[in-house]
Amino acid sequence: MNILTTGGAVGLIIGISQSIKSIGINIKFIPLLNLLLGIAIFIGAHIFNISDTDNIGIAIMHGIICGLSASGLYSGVKNVSQGFAN
């Protein structure tokens, strides 16, 4: 995973989540959406041989890292827990 791939994936995740946020999803669940988008993007990259790894586990871990980077780990956990509490 190089810096250009990571930066591009994080930017893509942020763009998609901002678009989805504008259609009315509860903003407390955006970090969870970012995590799922990150995993989906890197699994897709692995399936279509765009990824630089041969291991699906590493591709999933890259997705988790990018998804959490897109939303911020601390604020993401805080917002999702508040969303479930309400």
N, C-alpha and C positions, 0 to 999 in steps of 0.2 A: 504494500500500500504506500504509494508515494504521496507527496504533499499536494500535487495537482489533482489527483483522484479524490483525496480526502476533501479538499476545498471545494471541488466541483460538486461532490455528493452532498456536502453540508449545505451549500447554496441551493441545490435542487430541492432538498428536504425543506428548507426554510420557505422557498417559493411555493411549493405545493401546500404546505401547512398554512401559509398566509392566505392562499386562495380558498382553501377549505374553511378557514376561520371566517372569511367574508360571507360565506353562505349560511352561517348561523350555528355552527357547532359550538358547544360549550367550551370556552377557552381553557377550562381546567383540564381538559383531556387532550390538549394539543401536544404536551410532552409524550404521552403514550402514543399518539399518532406519529410523532416524529421517530420514535423508537421503531415502530412497525414499518414505517416507510424506509428507514435506513436498512433494516434487515431485508426487506423486499428488494430494494435496489441492488444490494450486494449479492443476494441469492440469484437475482436475474443476471447480474454481471457474470457470476460463476457459471450459470447454465449456458449462457451464450458465449462463453470463453473470452469475455472482455477482461475479466479479473486476472491479476497477476499471480494467483495462487491456485493450486490444484486441490486444496482441501476445503470442503464445504464448511467445516467448523470455523476455519479462519475467516472465510467470507462472512459468516454470520457474526463473528466477533467484530469484524470491520464495520458491519452494519450497525451493531450496537454502539460502537464508539462514535460513529458519525451521527446517529440518531440522538444520542445523549449530548453530543457537542452542539447540535442544532438548537437544543432547547435549554441547555444548562442543567447539570445534574441536580444541584441542590434545589433550585426553584422548580424544577420538574417534579421531583418527588413531593415537594410541599403542595403544589397545585393539584396534583392527582389525588393526594390524600384528602385535601379539602373538598375536592369534587365528589369523592365517594361519601364523605361525611354529610354532605348536604343532600 
